[in-house]
Amino acid sequence: MTHRTRFEHLPALALALAVTTVAATNGGCSAASAVNAAAAGCAGLDAAHSEAQASLQAWVKALGDLNSAATAAQAQWLTVCNEINADVGLDTTKTTASDACGVLNAYIHKDLAKGVSIALTVSFDCQANLNVQASCDATCAASASCDVTANCTGGDVVVGCNGSCSAECDVTDPSLVCMGSCQGECTASAAVACAGECKGGCDAPMWTGTCDVGCTAMFSGSCGGNCTGTCDGTTVSGAACKGTCAGTCDAKASGSCGAQCMGKFSGGKCTGMCTGSCNVAAGATCNGSCKGSCVYTQPSAMCQGECHGMCSVTTTPPTCTGTLTCMGSAECHANCQAQASAQVTCPPPQANVVITGDDALYGSFQAHLTDIGTAYNLTVALKDPIAKTAAKGADTFAAIGNVGAAGIACVAAQSQTVLSVNASISVSVSAQATVSGTAG
């Protein structure tokens, strides 16, 4: 799945909250204190004997975890924006993501008004932490007397495994060679067919991405050296071009090219064979080291990860990656999924950028593209779970059963956390828009 420069913004209410409560999400100590106080307000819940209160308890945990994750996302955007600000000579003294990215946004806004174009593409393949979900689901299932294996629809039943697995096994950041499908960055010494982003050598007769030595034919894009052909429509011969170069480029060409890259290739897909590393979002066969998640299937294979079948030695309770159909457990399960989303794992992102008209900004984006992609993907991973989780209230849990006075008090105690998490993710969404060139 690829996210380009357009995306859906949060509702106006959430953005308004960013203005009024951003101090709560930028002050780590105050935000942590608020979450701890909110959790203490739920001390009277009896999750073991009440489905409604079990679901409420899972919601409180999810809300607190998402708030912490959203605060971490802001910290990443603070780093990204100040990195770029430093490279282009802007103010780097701001200490919040909102302020630092505001400085960058003003700069980019002026660039766009002058005709500079930004095309940023970031792939997305983040995975929720199923171990967290499994532990939470076990509590839900117990309170509702729910058989997870029998009542899971639209997904797989997965268990933590440290034994033989009868089906697919997922291993995150395997220390050994991955002889299966890698979702992340596969590094192999031999040339391989790469369906994702290739970093290294590419023997394809044409390419779209970046070649550090330039392009010798049919080039269109940003040229870091001398351009021969046209620059923004004006004929040039071996001259620097700050706009769009069409023709040939003798150094660091980023765009599309009708000839083979004779140097180091990056930031795009290689339609031929790739030598170096291949960063894949959807998963591809890998016979090398995999930085991300390695998925393999062998009959009764030894598995030290997540088993999508029967495991001889389980390390976590079963969890459903789809929907639990048990009545009380369904809402609780959704909150468990939100908890798992708060501890999301994102492999190295596939990211590519083409900026024409501002060489300094383009150079900075290229230098910090991994940091940009990481912050971008974390924002994407958290945005929807936060929107769904923060929108819940007392009526949500009263529909399952009587939450009692303890439940009512618990929901009321979460008001500050709801404000904080909405404000926090709004800052990250705005920063995401800034680097995409879509912020107002």
N, C-alpha and C positions, 0 to 999 in steps of 0.2 A: 504494500500500500504506500502510495507516494503522496505527500502533502506539498502542494505548490504554494504560490504566494497568496492565494485567497483562502480564507477559512472563516468559520462562523464565530462571531463575537459572543461574549456572554451578555445576558440581558442587561438593560440599562440600570436596573436596580443594583446589580452586582458591581457595576462600574462606579455608581454613586457611592457604594459602600467603600470602594477603594480610597476615595477621597476622605471620607469621614473616619475610617478605622485603619488606615495604612500604618499608623504608628504601632498598632498592636501586632501586625505581622512583620514589621521590620525590626522590632525590638525582641531579640530572641528570648531574653529572660522573662519579659512581661508576657509574651505569647505562651511560653512554657508554663508560667504560673497560672495563666488563665485556663489552660487545658487541665492542669492538675486540679485546680479548684472545681472545674466542671465535673471531672471524674469523681471527686469526693462527694459531690452532690447526688451521686447515684449509689451510694454505699448501701442503701436499704433494699436494693433489688434482690429478688430470689429467682435467679435464672433456672435453677435446677427443677423448680416446680411450676413455673409459669412460662408458657410459650411466648406470651406477649412481652414479658420482662426479659426473656432470653434474647428476643429479637432487639429489644430496646438496648440491652447491654452491648450487643454486637454493633449496633448503630453508634453508640457513644465511643466505642473503641475505634471504629472506622473514622468517625469525625475527627478524633484527636490525631490519629495516624495520618490522615490526609492533610490536616493542618500543618503537621511537622514536615511532610513531604513538600507541601506548597511553599513553606518557608525556605526549604532547601533549594527549590527551583528558583526562588527569588535571588538567593545567594549566587547561584550559577549565572543568572542574568546580570547581576552586579559585576561579576568578574568579566563576562563577555563584553558588556558595554564599555567598561573602563579600559579593557584591552584595546578595543577599536578606537576609543577616544584618544588614548595615548598615541596610537599610530598616526592619527590624522591631525594631531596638535590641538586637541580640545581639552577642556577641564577634566581632570581625573581625581578631583578631591571629594566628589560626592560619595556618600557612604550608604546610600540605599539604591536598590535597583530602580525604583521609580524615578529618582533624581538623575542617576547616571545615564539611564536609557532615555530620559527626557532630553539630556544634552545631545545625545547621538541622534535622537529623533528630529530635533531642530535642524541639525546639520544635514541629515538625509532629506528632510523636507525641502530645504533650499536647493539641494542637488537636483531633486526631481523637478523642481520648478525651472531649473536651467536646462532640462532635457536629459539629464543622466538617467539611465535605465538600470534596474536591478532585477535579475531573474534568479531567485534562490529556490533550489529543489532539495528537499530533505526526505529520505525514506523513513518509514516507521515500522518497527517490528519489535516493540517492547512486549514483555511478558510479565503477567502478574505472578506473585509468589504463591504457588499452589500449596506449599507447606503451611504458610500462614492461614490460607483458606481452609485447609484440611482440619487444622486444630480448632478453628472457629466453627466449622460445619459440624464437628463432632458434638459440640455443645448444643447446637441447634437440633440435631437429630435426636439427641438424648431427651431433650425437653419435649419434643413432639412425637417420640417413639417412632422415628422415621428410619426406614431402611434406605440408606443412600444408594446402594447398588440397584435396588429394585425400583427406585423412584426418580432416577436421573434421566431426563430427556434432552435431546438437542445438544448432546456433548458426550464426553468420555468420563468414565470413573477412573480416577488416578490415585495411586498410593505411593508414598515414599517407599523406596525399595533398597535393600542391601543384600540381595540374593539373586536367584534366577527369576527372570521375567518372561512371561509367555508371549508378550507382544512388544509394542514399541517402547523404547527406553529413552528418556531425555536426560542428558547430563549437561549441566551448566559449567562453562569454563573448564572443560576436561583437561587434566594435566598430561594425558597421553594423546597419541595420535588419534584423530577422529576418522574412523572408517565408516562413514555414513553421510548423513545430510547435515550440513553446517548452517545455522542461522546466526550469522555474525561475520567475523573475518577469518577466512581460511588462508593460511600461509603454507605454501608448498614450494619445494625446490624445483620441481619440474613444471613445465608449461601445462596449463589446464584450461578447459573451456570455462569461461566465467560469465554467469548470467547476471552478475551484479557489478559493483564498481571495481575496476581493475587498478591496482597500484603497482607499477613496475614497467615491464615491457609488454607491448601489444603488437602482434604481427598482422592485424587487420589492414586491408588496403585503404580504409578510410575510418574516421573516428569522430566522435562528439565527446568533448571533455577538455583536458588540458595536456599539452605536450611541452616539456620544458625547453626543447630546442626549436620550437616553432613548427610551421606548416609550409610545405613547398608548392601546394596547388589547391585551388578552389577553397580558400579559407574565408570564413566569415566569423568575426567575433572580436574579442579584445586582444590586442597585441602588446606584449611587454617589451618588444624590441622595435625593429624597423619594419614598416609596412610598405609593400610595393603593390600598387593597384589603385584602390580608392580608399579614402578616409572620410567617412560620412558623406560619400558621394563625390568628393574632390580628388582628382588624380594626384597620386604621390609616387615617388620612386625612392625607396630606401630611407623613409622619413619616419620619425616618431608619430604615433597616432593616438590621441586621447579618446577618440570616438570609436566607431565601428570600422574595422579594417576588413576590406574585401579584396582577396588576391592571394598574396603570400606574406608570411611573417617570419622573421629570422630568430625570434626568441620568445619563449613562454607564451604560446598561443592558447587561448581559451575560447572555445566555440566549436564550430564544425569544420572538418578538413577532408579534402578529397584525396589525400595521400597518406602513406603509412607514417606513424610517429617513430622517428629514428632515435628518440631519446627516452626519457622517463615519462610514462603516461599515468594520469590520475584523473579523478573527478568525473569519470564516465564509464560507460559499458564498452567492453572490448568484444567486438563481434567475431574475433579470431581467437587465438590462444594467448593466454595471459601468463606471464612469468613474474612471480612476486607474490602479491597477496590479492585475494578476491574477497570483497565484502558483499555478502549476499543477505537480502532481507527475507526472501521467500524460502530460502533453503536450497542448497545445491550440493551435489556429491563432492566430498572433500576427502582427500587422502593426505592430510597434513595436520598441522595444529589448528584448532578451532578456538578462536576467542569469541565466545558467545554460547550457543547451545548446540550440542551435537545430538542428533537423533539417529538411532540405529535400531534395526529389527533383526533378531536372529532367534531361532527356536530355543527357548529356555536360556537365553543369554544372561550372563551375569550383569546385573544392573546396580549401579550405585547412584541412583537419581530418582526420577519419577517414572513409574511403570504404568502403562496404559493397558493393564491386563491383570493376570494373576501373578503374585510375587511370593516366593517361598519365605522371605523374611521381610516383613513390612516394618517401616520406621515411623509412619504417620497413619492416622485413620484415613479411610477413603474419602475423596472429595469429588464433587460433580463439576465439570467444567461448563455444563449447560445450565438447565433449570431443574430445581428440585420441586416435585409436584406435591409433596406433603403440605398440607394447608398452612400450618403455623411455621413450618420450616422455610417456606418459600421466601417470605420477607426477611427472615433471619439469614438465609443463604445469600440474598442480595447484599446484605450488609457485610457478610463475610467476604464476598467478592470485592467490595469497596476496600476492606482492610487489605486484601491481597494486592489491590491496585496501588495502594499507598507505598508498598514495598516492591515496586516494579523494577524489573531488570531490562535494560536496553543495551543491545550489542552496539559496537562502534557504528555510528550512523553513516549511511551513504548520503553525502551532501555534495552539491555542486552549485557554483555561483558564476554568473556572467554579469559583470558590471561594465557598462560602456560610458565613458565620459568622465571618470574619476579614478585615475590609476592608483592613487594612495588608498582610497577606500577598497578598491578591488584587491590590492596587495594585502591589506589588513584582513579582509574576509578570508582570503586564501590561507593566510598564516594561522587564523583561528577558526577554521572551518569545522574542526572536530568539536571544539567547545561550543560553537554556535549550534551545531546539530544535536549535541547532547542536551543543551538547555531547551532547544526547540522540541525535541521528542519527549522530554519529561513533562513539558507543558501540555502537549497533546495527550499524553497518557493520563494526566490528572484532571484535565478540564471537565470531561463528561462525568466521571465518578463523583467529583466534587459537586457538580451541578445537581446530580440526582440525590446525593446523600444530604446535602445542606437544605434541600427543599422539603425534607420530611419533618413532620411535627407530631404532636400528641395523637391526632386523629389516625395517623398511619398505624400506630401500635394499638390503639383502642379498637381498631377493626379486627384485630386478632383475638383480643380478649381484654379482660379488666386489668389495666396496668396498676391500679391502686394509687394511693396517695404518694407512695414512693416513686412510682413511674411519672406521675405528673410533676413532682418536684425535680426529678431527673431531667425531664425534657426542658423545663424552665432554666435549669442550671447550664444548659448548652448554648444559650443565646449568644454569649460573647464569642464562643468558639465558632459558631455559624457565621457571625460577622467577620471574624478574623480570617477564616478560610476563604470566604467569598472575596474579601479585599485582596488577599494574598494572590490568588490565582488570577485576579483581574490585572494585577501588576505584570505578571508573567505573560498574559495574553497580549497586553499592550507592547511589551518588549518584543514578543514574537512578531507582531505587526511591524514594529520598527525595522528589524533586520530584514523583513520581507519587502520593505519599501511600500507598505500599504497603510501605515499609520497616518492619521490626519495631522 
